[in-house]
Amino acid sequence: MQHHSSVARTASASRIHRHPNRHEVLRGALLTTVDLLSQRRAHQIDESYIDNYVALGWLEWHGGNLRLTSLGSGVCSQMSASL
């Protein structure tokens, strides 16, 4: 049985994937988002981006803080390689 938040995250992620433009916008902004997190400036990240990143599994909440997941790290690596 899946946890309620897992079900909600999966449903939200599938909605994002159905809108390829939104998905590409999120990918394009991920490196900047990670940079803001490393500078402890998460308050400057759009809340809808945070929700979407968490739904995609690229970021996760850990002890009240956002952190990059291994999946998110892989996306960052792909984005860095394409620069």
PDB file of N, CA, C and O in Angstrom:
ATOM      1  N   MET A   1       0.845  -1.184   0.000  1.00  0.00           N
ATOM      2  CA  MET A   1       0.000   0.000   0.000  1.00  0.00           C
ATOM      3  C   MET A   1       0.887   1.242   0.000  1.00  0.00           C
ATOM      4  O   MET A   1       1.860   1.327   0.750  1.00  0.00           O
ATOM      5  N   GLN A   2       0.533   2.208  -0.859  1.00  0.00           N
ATOM      6  CA  GLN A   2       1.304   3.437  -0.931  1.00  0.00           C
ATOM      7  C   GLN A   2       0.852   4.424   0.125  1.00  0.00           C
ATOM      8  O   GLN A   2      -0.326   4.481   0.476  1.00  0.00           O
ATOM      9  N   HIS A   3       1.779   5.185   0.617  1.00  0.00           N
ATOM     10  CA  HIS A   3       1.484   6.256   1.558  1.00  0.00           C
ATOM     11  C   HIS A   3       0.707   7.338   0.818  1.00  0.00           C
ATOM     12  O   HIS A   3       0.930   7.537  -0.376  1.00  0.00           O
ATOM     13  N   HIS A   4      -0.195   8.039   1.492  1.00  0.00           N
ATOM     14  CA  HIS A   4      -1.031   9.066   0.872  1.00  0.00           C
ATOM     15  C   HIS A   4      -0.193  10.098   0.124  1.00  0.00           C
ATOM     16  O   HIS A   4      -0.540  10.482  -0.992  1.00  0.00           O
ATOM     17  N   SER A   5       0.908  10.552   0.727  1.00  0.00           N
ATOM     18  CA  SER A   5       1.727  11.570   0.068  1.00  0.00           C
ATOM     19  C   SER A   5       2.385  11.008  -1.186  1.00  0.00           C
ATOM     20  O   SER A   5       2.612  11.754  -2.138  1.00  0.00           O
ATOM     21  N   SER A   6       2.700   9.700  -1.213  1.00  0.00           N
ATOM     22  CA  SER A   6       3.264   9.079  -2.404  1.00  0.00           C
ATOM     23  C   SER A   6       2.255   9.067  -3.537  1.00  0.00           C
ATOM     24  O   SER A   6       2.607   9.322  -4.688  1.00  0.00           O
ATOM     25  N   VAL A   7       1.007   8.773  -3.217  1.00  0.00           N
ATOM     26  CA  VAL A   7      -0.049   8.766  -4.221  1.00  0.00           C
ATOM     27  C   VAL A   7      -0.252  10.174  -4.762  1.00  0.00           C
ATOM     28  O   VAL A   7      -0.362  10.362  -5.974  1.00  0.00           O
ATOM     29  N   ALA A   8      -0.301  11.161  -3.881  1.00  0.00           N
ATOM     30  CA  ALA A   8      -0.478  12.547  -4.314  1.00  0.00           C
ATOM     31  C   ALA A   8       0.704  12.998  -5.155  1.00  0.00           C
ATOM     32  O   ALA A   8       0.518  13.686  -6.159  1.00  0.00           O
ATOM     33  N   ARG A   9       1.920  12.622  -4.764  1.00  0.00           N
ATOM     34  CA  ARG A   9       3.117  13.011  -5.514  1.00  0.00           C
ATOM     35  C   ARG A   9       3.085  12.387  -6.901  1.00  0.00           C
ATOM     36  O   ARG A   9       3.407  13.059  -7.880  1.00  0.00           O
ATOM     37  N   THR A  10       2.702  11.111  -7.009  1.00  0.00           N
ATOM     38  CA  THR A  10       2.639  10.437  -8.295  1.00  0.00           C
ATOM     39  C   THR A  10       1.605  11.088  -9.202  1.00  0.00           C
ATOM     40  O   THR A  10       1.864  11.288 -10.389  1.00  0.00           O
ATOM     41  N   ALA A  11       0.445  11.419  -8.664  1.00  0.00           N
ATOM     42  CA  ALA A  11      -0.599  12.075  -9.456  1.00  0.00           C
ATOM     43  C   ALA A  11      -0.132  13.439  -9.930  1.00  0.00           C
ATOM     44  O   ALA A  11      -0.349  13.804 -11.085  1.00  0.00           O
ATOM     45  N   SER A  12       0.504  14.191  -9.052  1.00  0.00           N
ATOM     46  CA  SER A  12       0.994  15.512  -9.413  1.00  0.00           C
ATOM     47  C   SER A  12       2.096  15.421 -10.457  1.00  0.00           C
ATOM     48  O   SER A  12       2.117  16.213 -11.399  1.00  0.00           O
ATOM     49  N   ALA A  13       3.003  14.478 -10.310  1.00  0.00           N
ATOM     50  CA  ALA A  13       4.096  14.310 -11.271  1.00  0.00           C
ATOM     51  C   ALA A  13       3.546  13.945 -12.642  1.00  0.00           C
ATOM     52  O   ALA A  13       4.053  14.428 -13.655  1.00  0.00           O
ATOM     53  N   SER A  14       2.530  13.111 -12.694  1.00  0.00           N
ATOM     54  CA  SER A  14       1.972  12.738 -13.996  1.00  0.00           C
ATOM     55  C   SER A  14       1.314  13.938 -14.668  1.00  0.00           C
ATOM     56  O   SER A  14       1.341  14.045 -15.894  1.00  0.00           O
ATOM     57  N   ARG A  15       0.726  14.839 -13.891  1.00  0.00           N
ATOM     58  CA  ARG A  15       0.157  16.067 -14.474  1.00  0.00           C
ATOM     59  C   ARG A  15       1.262  16.941 -15.056  1.00  0.00           C
ATOM     60  O   ARG A  15       1.083  17.540 -16.117  1.00  0.00           O
ATOM     61  N   ILE A  16       2.390  17.019 -14.380  1.00  0.00           N
ATOM     62  CA  ILE A  16       3.504  17.820 -14.864  1.00  0.00           C
ATOM     63  C   ILE A  16       4.038  17.237 -16.171  1.00  0.00           C
ATOM     64  O   ILE A  16       4.325  17.978 -17.112  1.00  0.00           O
ATOM     65  N   HIS A  17       4.171  15.911 -16.233  1.00  0.00           N
ATOM     66  CA  HIS A  17       4.691  15.264 -17.437  1.00  0.00           C
ATOM     67  C   HIS A  17       3.746  15.414 -18.620  1.00  0.00           C
ATOM     68  O   HIS A  17       4.191  15.364 -19.766  1.00  0.00           O
ATOM     69  N   ARG A  18       2.462  15.595 -18.372  1.00  0.00           N
ATOM     70  CA  ARG A  18       1.513  15.814 -19.471  1.00  0.00           C
ATOM     71  C   ARG A  18       1.649  17.215 -20.046  1.00  0.00           C
ATOM     72  O   ARG A  18       1.105  17.497 -21.114  1.00  0.00           O
ATOM     73  N   HIS A  19       2.357  18.089 -19.367  1.00  0.00           N
ATOM     74  CA  HIS A  19       2.582  19.455 -19.829  1.00  0.00           C
ATOM     75  C   HIS A  19       4.079  19.631 -20.050  1.00  0.00           C
ATOM     76  O   HIS A  19       4.785  20.142 -19.181  1.00  0.00           O
ATOM     77  N   PRO A  20       4.567  19.199 -21.234  1.00  0.00           N
ATOM     78  CA  PRO A  20       6.008  19.191 -21.460  1.00  0.00           C
ATOM     79  C   PRO A  20       6.662  20.564 -21.316  1.00  0.00           C
ATOM     80  O   PRO A  20       7.826  20.648 -20.925  1.00  0.00           O
ATOM     81  N   ASN A  21       5.943  21.631 -21.621  1.00  0.00           N
ATOM     82  CA  ASN A  21       6.534  22.959 -21.456  1.00  0.00           C
ATOM     83  C   ASN A  21       6.848  23.234 -19.990  1.00  0.00           C
ATOM     84  O   ASN A  21       7.914  23.766 -19.681  1.00  0.00           O
ATOM     85  N   ARG A  22       5.944  22.881 -19.087  1.00  0.00           N
ATOM     86  CA  ARG A  22       6.162  23.083 -17.650  1.00  0.00           C
ATOM     87  C   ARG A  22       7.348  22.244 -17.183  1.00  0.00           C
ATOM     88  O   ARG A  22       8.185  22.710 -16.409  1.00  0.00           O
ATOM     89  N   HIS A  23       7.409  21.020 -17.654  1.00  0.00           N
ATOM     90  CA  HIS A  23       8.504  20.130 -17.279  1.00  0.00           C
ATOM     91  C   HIS A  23       9.836  20.722 -17.733  1.00  0.00           C
ATOM     92  O   HIS A  23      10.808  20.693 -16.978  1.00  0.00           O
ATOM     93  N   GLU A  24       9.896  21.250 -18.935  1.00  0.00           N
ATOM     94  CA  GLU A  24      11.138  21.848 -19.447  1.00  0.00           C
ATOM     95  C   GLU A  24      11.491  23.128 -18.686  1.00  0.00           C
ATOM     96  O   GLU A  24      12.667  23.399 -18.446  1.00  0.00           O
ATOM     97  N   VAL A  25      10.491  23.909 -18.308  1.00  0.00           N
ATOM     98  CA  VAL A  25      10.741  25.112 -17.500  1.00  0.00           C
ATOM     99  C   VAL A  25      11.362  24.714 -16.162  1.00  0.00           C
ATOM    100  O   VAL A  25      12.319  25.335 -15.702  1.00  0.00           O
ATOM    101  N   LEU A  26      10.810  23.681 -15.551  1.00  0.00           N
ATOM    102  CA  LEU A  26      11.335  23.204 -14.269  1.00  0.00           C
ATOM    103  C   LEU A  26      12.764  22.689 -14.415  1.00  0.00           C
ATOM    104  O   LEU A  26      13.623  22.985 -13.585  1.00  0.00           O
ATOM    105  N   ARG A  27      13.016  21.917 -15.476  1.00  0.00           N
ATOM    106  CA  ARG A  27      14.383  21.432 -15.716  1.00  0.00           C
ATOM    107  C   ARG A  27      15.341  22.605 -15.894  1.00  0.00           C
ATOM    108  O   ARG A  27      16.441  22.612 -15.341  1.00  0.00           O
ATOM    109  N   GLY A  28      14.912  23.587 -16.665  1.00  0.00           N
ATOM    110  CA  GLY A  28      15.768  24.737 -16.929  1.00  0.00           C
ATOM    111  C   GLY A  28      16.072  25.563 -15.696  1.00  0.00           C
ATOM    112  O   GLY A  28      17.121  26.203 -15.621  1.00  0.00           O
ATOM    113  N   ALA A  29      15.171  25.557 -14.733  1.00  0.00           N
ATOM    114  CA  ALA A  29      15.342  26.360 -13.520  1.00  0.00           C
ATOM    115  C   ALA A  29      15.975  25.579 -12.373  1.00  0.00           C
ATOM    116  O   ALA A  29      16.276  26.155 -11.327  1.00  0.00           O
ATOM    117  N   LEU A  30      16.179  24.280 -12.556  1.00  0.00           N
ATOM    118  CA  LEU A  30      16.652  23.449 -11.439  1.00  0.00           C
ATOM    119  C   LEU A  30      18.045  23.853 -10.954  1.00  0.00           C
ATOM    120  O   LEU A  30      18.271  23.906  -9.745  1.00  0.00           O
ATOM    121  N   LEU A  31      18.970  24.135 -11.846  1.00  0.00           N
ATOM    122  CA  LEU A  31      20.318  24.514 -11.408  1.00  0.00           C
ATOM    123  C   LEU A  31      20.291  25.803 -10.589  1.00  0.00           C
ATOM    124  O   LEU A  31      20.997  25.922  -9.588  1.00  0.00           O
ATOM    125  N   THR A  32      19.481  26.758 -11.014  1.00  0.00           N
ATOM    126  CA  THR A  32      19.340  28.003 -10.256  1.00  0.00           C
ATOM    127  C   THR A  32      18.713  27.725  -8.900  1.00  0.00           C
ATOM    128  O   THR A  32      19.128  28.293  -7.890  1.00  0.00           O
ATOM    129  N   THR A  33      17.717  26.855  -8.878  1.00  0.00           N
ATOM    130  CA  THR A  33      17.057  26.487  -7.627  1.00  0.00           C
ATOM    131  C   THR A  33      18.041  25.852  -6.658  1.00  0.00           C
ATOM    132  O   THR A  33      18.066  26.202  -5.478  1.00  0.00           O
ATOM    133  N   VAL A  34      18.844  24.927  -7.146  1.00  0.00           N
ATOM    134  CA  VAL A  34      19.840  24.259  -6.302  1.00  0.00           C
ATOM    135  C   VAL A  34      20.859  25.271  -5.790  1.00  0.00           C
ATOM    136  O   VAL A  34      21.292  25.195  -4.640  1.00  0.00           O
ATOM    137  N   ASP A  35      21.239  26.214  -6.641  1.00  0.00           N
ATOM    138  CA  ASP A  35      22.174  27.263  -6.217  1.00  0.00           C
ATOM    139  C   ASP A  35      21.562  28.102  -5.096  1.00  0.00           C
ATOM    140  O   ASP A  35      22.236  28.412  -4.113  1.00  0.00           O
ATOM    141  N   LEU A  36      20.286  28.471  -5.240  1.00  0.00           N
ATOM    142  CA  LEU A  36      19.615  29.240  -4.187  1.00  0.00           C
ATOM    143  C   LEU A  36      19.556  28.442  -2.882  1.00  0.00           C
ATOM    144  O   LEU A  36      19.748  29.001  -1.802  1.00  0.00           O
ATOM    145  N   LEU A  37      19.291  27.143  -2.981  1.00  0.00           N
ATOM    146  CA  LEU A  37      19.261  26.304  -1.780  1.00  0.00           C
ATOM    147  C   LEU A  37      20.628  26.265  -1.110  1.00  0.00           C
ATOM    148  O   LEU A  37      20.721  26.327   0.116  1.00  0.00           O
ATOM    149  N   SER A  38      21.680  26.165  -1.900  1.00  0.00           N
ATOM    150  CA  SER A  38      23.021  26.100  -1.313  1.00  0.00           C
ATOM    151  C   SER A  38      23.419  27.416  -0.654  1.00  0.00           C
ATOM    152  O   SER A  38      24.264  27.439   0.241  1.00  0.00           O
ATOM    153  N   GLN A  39      22.804  28.517  -1.103  1.00  0.00           N
ATOM    154  CA  GLN A  39      23.067  29.823  -0.509  1.00  0.00           C
ATOM    155  C   GLN A  39      22.076  30.147   0.620  1.00  0.00           C
ATOM    156  O   GLN A  39      22.056  31.260   1.146  1.00  0.00           O
ATOM    157  N   ARG A  40      21.258  29.154   0.977  1.00  0.00           N
ATOM    158  CA  ARG A  40      20.225  29.322   2.011  1.00  0.00           C
ATOM    159  C   ARG A  40      19.262  30.462   1.677  1.00  0.00           C
ATOM    160  O   ARG A  40      18.903  31.272   2.533  1.00  0.00           O
ATOM    161  N   ARG A  41      18.858  30.498   0.412  1.00  0.00           N
ATOM    162  CA  ARG A  41      17.926  31.525  -0.059  1.00  0.00           C
ATOM    163  C   ARG A  41      16.666  30.877  -0.656  1.00  0.00           C
ATOM    164  O   ARG A  41      16.128  31.339  -1.663  1.00  0.00           O
ATOM    165  N   ALA A  42      16.215  29.801  -0.011  1.00  0.00           N
ATOM    166  CA  ALA A  42      15.036  29.074  -0.500  1.00  0.00           C
ATOM    167  C   ALA A  42      13.811  29.972  -0.577  1.00  0.00           C
ATOM    168  O   ALA A  42      12.909  29.714  -1.375  1.00  0.00           O
ATOM    169  N   HIS A  43      13.762  31.006   0.227  1.00  0.00           N
ATOM    170  CA  HIS A  43      12.611  31.917   0.204  1.00  0.00           C
ATOM    171  C   HIS A  43      12.470  32.621  -1.144  1.00  0.00           C
ATOM    172  O   HIS A  43      11.419  33.196  -1.430  1.00  0.00           O
ATOM    173  N   GLN A  44      13.507  32.584  -1.972  1.00  0.00           N
ATOM    174  CA  GLN A  44      13.451  33.225  -3.282  1.00  0.00           C
ATOM    175  C   GLN A  44      12.958  32.281  -4.384  1.00  0.00           C
ATOM    176  O   GLN A  44      12.839  32.681  -5.543  1.00  0.00           O
ATOM    177  N   ILE A  45      12.678  31.043  -4.020  1.00  0.00           N
ATOM    178  CA  ILE A  45      12.194  30.061  -4.993  1.00  0.00           C
ATOM    179  C   ILE A  45      10.669  30.087  -4.997  1.00  0.00           C
ATOM    180  O   ILE A  45      10.035  30.037  -3.943  1.00  0.00           O
ATOM    181  N   ASP A  46      10.092  30.163  -6.180  1.00  0.00           N
ATOM    182  CA  ASP A  46       8.636  30.169  -6.338  1.00  0.00           C
ATOM    183  C   ASP A  46       8.048  28.908  -5.697  1.00  0.00           C
ATOM    184  O   ASP A  46       8.510  27.798  -5.964  1.00  0.00           O
ATOM    185  N   GLU A  47       7.032  29.082  -4.854  1.00  0.00           N
ATOM    186  CA  GLU A  47       6.434  27.936  -4.148  1.00  0.00           C
ATOM    187  C   GLU A  47       5.889  26.875  -5.097  1.00  0.00           C
ATOM    188  O   GLU A  47       5.959  25.683  -4.797  1.00  0.00           O
ATOM    189  N   SER A  48       5.347  27.297  -6.239  1.00  0.00           N
ATOM    190  CA  SER A  48       4.815  26.307  -7.183  1.00  0.00           C
ATOM    191  C   SER A  48       5.948  25.460  -7.761  1.00  0.00           C
ATOM    192  O   SER A  48       5.749  24.281  -8.053  1.00  0.00           O
ATOM    193  N   TYR A  49       7.134  26.048  -7.928  1.00  0.00           N
ATOM    194  CA  TYR A  49       8.284  25.272  -8.381  1.00  0.00           C
ATOM    195  C   TYR A  49       8.651  24.240  -7.329  1.00  0.00           C
ATOM    196  O   TYR A  49       8.902  23.080  -7.654  1.00  0.00           O
ATOM    197  N   ILE A  50       8.685  24.654  -6.080  1.00  0.00           N
ATOM    198  CA  ILE A  50       9.017  23.725  -4.995  1.00  0.00           C
ATOM    199  C   ILE A  50       8.043  22.561  -4.987  1.00  0.00           C
ATOM    200  O   ILE A  50       8.455  21.403  -4.920  1.00  0.00           O
ATOM    201  N   ASP A  51       6.755  22.861  -5.053  1.00  0.00           N
ATOM    202  CA  ASP A  51       5.737  21.801  -5.069  1.00  0.00           C
ATOM    203  C   ASP A  51       5.971  20.849  -6.234  1.00  0.00           C
ATOM    204  O   ASP A  51       5.892  19.631  -6.073  1.00  0.00           O
ATOM    205  N   ASN A  52       6.260  21.408  -7.409  1.00  0.00           N
ATOM    206  CA  ASN A  52       6.489  20.571  -8.589  1.00  0.00           C
ATOM    207  C   ASN A  52       7.763  19.751  -8.460  1.00  0.00           C
ATOM    208  O   ASN A  52       7.777  18.577  -8.828  1.00  0.00           O
ATOM    209  N   TYR A  53       8.832  20.345  -7.945  1.00  0.00           N
ATOM    210  CA  TYR A  53      10.078  19.601  -7.763  1.00  0.00           C
ATOM    211  C   TYR A  53       9.898  18.450  -6.779  1.00  0.00           C
ATOM    212  O   TYR A  53      10.434  17.361  -6.988  1.00  0.00           O
ATOM    213  N   VAL A  54       9.153  18.684  -5.720  1.00  0.00           N
ATOM    214  CA  VAL A  54       8.883  17.622  -4.748  1.00  0.00           C
ATOM    215  C   VAL A  54       8.026  16.538  -5.401  1.00  0.00           C
ATOM    216  O   VAL A  54       8.270  15.349  -5.194  1.00  0.00           O
ATOM    217  N   ALA A  55       7.026  16.938  -6.187  1.00  0.00           N
ATOM    218  CA  ALA A  55       6.167  15.968  -6.870  1.00  0.00           C
ATOM    219  C   ALA A  55       6.962  15.112  -7.857  1.00  0.00           C
ATOM    220  O   ALA A  55       6.684  13.924  -8.016  1.00  0.00           O
ATOM    221  N   LEU A  56       7.940  15.712  -8.510  1.00  0.00           N
ATOM    222  CA  LEU A  56       8.771  14.970  -9.455  1.00  0.00           C
ATOM    223  C   LEU A  56       9.832  14.121  -8.765  1.00  0.00           C
ATOM    224  O   LEU A  56      10.456  13.265  -9.394  1.00  0.00           O
ATOM    225  N   GLY A  57      10.036  14.361  -7.471  1.00  0.00           N
ATOM    226  CA  GLY A  57      11.051  13.624  -6.734  1.00  0.00           C
ATOM    227  C   GLY A  57      12.450  14.198  -6.898  1.00  0.00           C
ATOM    228  O   GLY A  57      13.435  13.521  -6.604  1.00  0.00           O
ATOM    229  N   TRP A  58      12.548  15.448  -7.368  1.00  0.00           N
ATOM    230  CA  TRP A  58      13.851  16.083  -7.573  1.00  0.00           C
ATOM    231  C   TRP A  58      14.331  16.755  -6.281  1.00  0.00           C
ATOM    232  O   TRP A  58      15.533  16.858  -6.040  1.00  0.00           O
ATOM    233  N   LEU A  59      13.392  17.208  -5.462  1.00  0.00           N
ATOM    234  CA  LEU A  59      13.689  17.775  -4.142  1.00  0.00           C
ATOM    235  C   LEU A  59      12.843  17.039  -3.121  1.00  0.00           C
ATOM    236  O   LEU A  59      11.808  16.461  -3.454  1.00  0.00           O
ATOM    237  N   GLU A  60      13.293  17.067  -1.869  1.00  0.00           N
ATOM    238  CA  GLU A  60      12.507  16.468  -0.795  1.00  0.00           C
ATOM    239  C   GLU A  60      12.657  17.316   0.455  1.00  0.00           C
ATOM    240  O   GLU A  60      13.646  18.024   0.642  1.00  0.00           O
ATOM    241  N   TRP A  61      11.649  17.220   1.296  1.00  0.00           N
ATOM    242  CA  TRP A  61      11.704  17.893   2.595  1.00  0.00           C
ATOM    243  C   TRP A  61      12.431  16.978   3.557  1.00  0.00           C
ATOM    244  O   TRP A  61      12.149  15.782   3.623  1.00  0.00           O
ATOM    245  N   HIS A  62      13.362  17.540   4.299  1.00  0.00           N
ATOM    246  CA  HIS A  62      14.109  16.768   5.286  1.00  0.00           C
ATOM    247  C   HIS A  62      14.327  17.652   6.508  1.00  0.00           C
ATOM    248  O   HIS A  62      15.126  18.587   6.469  1.00  0.00           O
ATOM    249  N   GLY A  63      13.621  17.357   7.585  1.00  0.00           N
ATOM    250  CA  GLY A  63      13.764  18.140   8.805  1.00  0.00           C
ATOM    251  C   GLY A  63      13.425  19.609   8.624  1.00  0.00           C
ATOM    252  O   GLY A  63      14.064  20.469   9.230  1.00  0.00           O
ATOM    253  N   GLY A  64      12.435  19.908   7.804  1.00  0.00           N
ATOM    254  CA  GLY A  64      12.032  21.296   7.577  1.00  0.00           C
ATOM    255  C   GLY A  64      12.855  22.023   6.529  1.00  0.00           C
ATOM    256  O   GLY A  64      12.616  23.199   6.253  1.00  0.00           O
ATOM    257  N   ASN A  65      13.826  21.327   5.943  1.00  0.00           N
ATOM    258  CA  ASN A  65      14.656  21.920   4.895  1.00  0.00           C
ATOM    259  C   ASN A  65      14.474  21.156   3.598  1.00  0.00           C
ATOM    260  O   ASN A  65      14.191  19.958   3.597  1.00  0.00           O
ATOM    261  N   LEU A  66      14.640  21.865   2.502  1.00  0.00           N
ATOM    262  CA  LEU A  66      14.615  21.218   1.197  1.00  0.00           C
ATOM    263  C   LEU A  66      16.002  20.717   0.865  1.00  0.00           C
ATOM    264  O   LEU A  66      17.005  21.362   1.172  1.00  0.00           O
ATOM    265  N   ARG A  67      16.046  19.543   0.225  1.00  0.00           N
ATOM    266  CA  ARG A  67      17.326  19.060  -0.249  1.00  0.00           C
ATOM    267  C   ARG A  67      17.132  18.324  -1.571  1.00  0.00           C
ATOM    268  O   ARG A  67      16.054  17.812  -1.873  1.00  0.00           O
ATOM    269  N   LEU A  68      18.187  18.291  -2.329  1.00  0.00           N
ATOM    270  CA  LEU A  68      18.204  17.623  -3.619  1.00  0.00           C
ATOM    271  C   LEU A  68      18.202  16.116  -3.411  1.00  0.00           C
ATOM    272  O   LEU A  68      18.925  15.608  -2.555  1.00  0.00           O
ATOM    273  N   THR A  69      17.404  15.405  -4.179  1.00  0.00           N
ATOM    274  CA  THR A  69      17.390  13.945  -4.125  1.00  0.00           C
ATOM    275  C   THR A  69      18.424  13.402  -5.112  1.00  0.00           C
ATOM    276  O   THR A  69      19.003  14.159  -5.891  1.00  0.00           O
ATOM    277  N   SER A  70      18.647  12.112  -5.077  1.00  0.00           N
ATOM    278  CA  SER A  70      19.570  11.513  -6.051  1.00  0.00           C
ATOM    279  C   SER A  70      19.012  11.662  -7.468  1.00  0.00           C
ATOM    280  O   SER A  70      19.772  11.860  -8.416  1.00  0.00           O
ATOM    281  N   LEU A  71      17.708  11.570  -7.612  1.00  0.00           N
ATOM    282  CA  LEU A  71      17.088  11.786  -8.920  1.00  0.00           C
ATOM    283  C   LEU A  71      17.320  13.226  -9.384  1.00  0.00           C
ATOM    284  O   LEU A  71      17.682  13.459 -10.538  1.00  0.00           O
ATOM    285  N   GLY A  72      17.114  14.175  -8.496  1.00  0.00           N
ATOM    286  CA  GLY A  72      17.355  15.579  -8.813  1.00  0.00           C
ATOM    287  C   GLY A  72      18.811  15.834  -9.160  1.00  0.00           C
ATOM    288  O   GLY A  72      19.113  16.625 -10.054  1.00  0.00           O
ATOM    289  N   SER A  73      19.704  15.170  -8.459  1.00  0.00           N
ATOM    290  CA  SER A  73      21.125  15.300  -8.742  1.00  0.00           C
ATOM    291  C   SER A  73      21.432  14.815 -10.158  1.00  0.00           C
ATOM    292  O   SER A  73      22.237  15.420 -10.867  1.00  0.00           O
ATOM    293  N   GLY A  74      20.798  13.743 -10.556  1.00  0.00           N
ATOM    294  CA  GLY A  74      20.976  13.228 -11.922  1.00  0.00           C
ATOM    295  C   GLY A  74      20.483  14.217 -12.963  1.00  0.00           C
ATOM    296  O   GLY A  74      21.124  14.410 -13.996  1.00  0.00           O
ATOM    297  N   VAL A  75      19.347  14.843 -12.691  1.00  0.00           N
ATOM    298  CA  VAL A  75      18.816  15.852 -13.618  1.00  0.00           C
ATOM    299  C   VAL A  75      19.782  17.022 -13.711  1.00  0.00           C
ATOM    300  O   VAL A  75      20.029  17.540 -14.800  1.00  0.00           O
ATOM    301  N   CYS A  76      20.335  17.444 -12.564  1.00  0.00           N
ATOM    302  CA  CYS A  76      21.317  18.539 -12.550  1.00  0.00           C
ATOM    303  C   CYS A  76      22.538  18.157 -13.380  1.00  0.00           C
ATOM    304  O   CYS A  76      23.058  18.980 -14.133  1.00  0.00           O
ATOM    305  N   SER A  77      22.992  16.932 -13.250  1.00  0.00           N
ATOM    306  CA  SER A  77      24.152  16.480 -14.015  1.00  0.00           C
ATOM    307  C   SER A  77      23.869  16.526 -15.511  1.00  0.00           C
ATOM    308  O   SER A  77      24.723  16.936 -16.297  1.00  0.00           O
ATOM    309  N   GLN A  78      22.671  16.106 -15.903  1.00  0.00           N
ATOM    310  CA  GLN A  78      22.281  16.185 -17.312  1.00  0.00           C
ATOM    311  C   GLN A  78      22.245  17.629 -17.792  1.00  0.00           C
ATOM    312  O   GLN A  78      22.697  17.938 -18.894  1.00  0.00           O
ATOM    313  N   MET A  79      21.705  18.508 -16.957  1.00  0.00           N
ATOM    314  CA  MET A  79      21.608  19.914 -17.340  1.00  0.00           C
ATOM    315  C   MET A  79      22.999  20.550 -17.440  1.00  0.00           C
ATOM    316  O   MET A  79      23.254  21.335 -18.353  1.00  0.00           O
ATOM    317  N   SER A  80      23.880  20.222 -16.525  1.00  0.00           N
ATOM    318  CA  SER A  80      25.241  20.757 -16.552  1.00  0.00           C
ATOM    319  C   SER A  80      25.999  20.277 -17.779  1.00  0.00           C
ATOM    320  O   SER A  80      26.757  21.032 -18.388  1.00  0.00           O
ATOM    321  N   ALA A  81      25.788  19.011 -18.138  1.00  0.00           N
ATOM    322  CA  ALA A  81      26.472  18.431 -19.291  1.00  0.00           C
ATOM    323  C   ALA A  81      26.014  19.080 -20.597  1.00  0.00           C
ATOM    324  O   ALA A  81      26.772  19.142 -21.565  1.00  0.00           O
ATOM    325  N   SER A  82      24.771  19.563 -20.619  1.00  0.00           N
ATOM    326  CA  SER A  82      24.244  20.156 -21.856  1.00  0.00           C
ATOM    327  C   SER A  82      24.606  21.628 -22.006  1.00  0.00           C
ATOM    328  O   SER A  82      24.298  22.235 -23.032  1.00  0.00           O
ATOM    329  N   LEU A  83      25.258  22.217 -20.995  1.00  0.00           N
ATOM    330  CA  LEU A  83      25.645  23.628 -21.076  1.00  0.00           C
ATOM    331  C   LEU A  83      26.880  23.832 -21.892  1.00  0.00           C
ATOM    332  O   LEU A  83      27.333  24.965 -22.053  1.00  0.00           O
TER     333      LEU A  83
END
